[in-house]
Amino acid sequence: MLTLGGVDVERVTERAELLVRRHSLALAAAVTRALGPDVDGSLGLVAGGLSFIHASRSLSPMFLAGETRHHLRMFVAPEGRVAWSVAPTLALALTIGLDVVVNAPRFAVVTASGRTGVYELAKLQPRLGLALEWGPSKYR
């Protein structure tokens, strides 16, 4: 699995804005079963790496703009998938997973006086995806 683009998480307070962009690259293993003439489902396990790109912007003279940083983390996730073949080489797939992030990153916004505000990402991150899959269908 490879995300082409990213998932943005934005947190805005009265003093600062924090933007976190997430990219992932992973391998998946799954057991697939036919659920109908053109529908299949699978349950599996996904494991890989996440890249979190973090940037902050000050909205007040009391806060300093933070530098952009990259954080690499590992994750593992149980995942369920249902795919419907809409054509001989095209399927519409819905996936749901729960990413368990190892050592979730923490981000800080620093004030001019040196105090910091910390934002920590959750260790459990639910994921829902909708995708078009290209390839030969087993059910047509």
N, C-alpha and C positions, 0 to 999 in steps of 0.2 A: 504494500500500500504506500502510495506517495501522494502527499497533498501538493497540488499545483496551485500555489497561492498561499493563503494563510488564514488563520482564524484570529481575529482581533478581539482583545479584551480591553475595554477602556474604562478607567475610573477617574471621575472628575470630582474634585472637592472645591471649596471656595478659594483655595490657595494654589492648587496645582492640578495638572492633568497628567495621568500616567497611561501610556499605551503599551500593550504587550501583544506581540504578534507571534503565533505559534505555527511551526512547520513540523511535519513528521515524516519519518521514513521507517518502514517496518516490514517484517515477514509475518505471514499468517499461515496457520495450519487449521483445517476445518474438516468436519464430516458433513457431507451434503446428502440430502434426501429429496426425492421427488414428492411434491405436495399436490400435484395435479398435472394435467396434460401439458401446460406451458409454464408451470410454476415449480421452483425448487427452493428449498430452505437449507441453511447450514448453521451449525454452531461451531465455534472455534476459539482459538487463542491467538492473540496478536502480540508481538514483542518487537521493540525497536527503540529508536532514539527520537528525542524531541529537541528542537532548537527554539528557544524563547528569545526573541529580540525585544529589548526593553528601551523605551525612551520616555523622558518626562519633560514637561513644559511648565514653567512658572506662570501662574495667573495673578501673582501678587509680588510686590517688590521685596517681601519678606522671604520669599523662597528663591532658591537658585535653580537654574535649569540643569538637569542631570545629563550626563553623557550617555550615549547609546551603548548598550552592552548586550552581549550574546551569552546565553547560558545553555549548555548542552546537558540533557538529562535522559535517563533510560525510563521506559515504561513497559507495562504488561497490561493486557486487557482481554477479558472475555468479550466475545462479540457474537451477535446473532444477525443473520442476513436472510432476506427473502427476495428472490428475483423472479420477474415475470418476463418471459420471452415475447416481445412485441413484433419481432420479425425473425427470419432465419439467422441473422447475424447480430441482432440487437436485443438487449434486455434492459429493463428498468429494475434497479436494485435499491432496496431500503436496508440500511444497516443501523444497528444500535449496539453501543459498547460502553464499557465503563473503564476508562484509563486510570491505572494506578501509577502515579508518577513517583519515582524514587528520588528522594531529597528535593522536593518541590522548591523552586527558587523563590527568594525574597527580594523585593525591590524597595529602595528607599528614596524619599524626596528630602533634600537637606534645606534647612532654613538658613538665612544669612547669619544668624547667631550660632549656627552649628548644630542645632537640634534636628532630629530626623523623624520623619513619619514613615512607617514600614507597611508595605502591602505584601502579604504572602499568598501565593497561589495555593489552591486546594490540592491535596494529595490525590483525591478522587475526582476525576473530571468526566462527567457523562458526555457521550458523543452520539449524535444522530446524523446519519448521512443519506443522501439520495444521489444515485449515480446512474449514468448510462454506461452499460458494458458492451463492448464490441468483441465478437468472437462467435465461433460456431455453436449453435444451440444443440443440446442433447435431446430436446423434446419435440423437434419439428420433423 
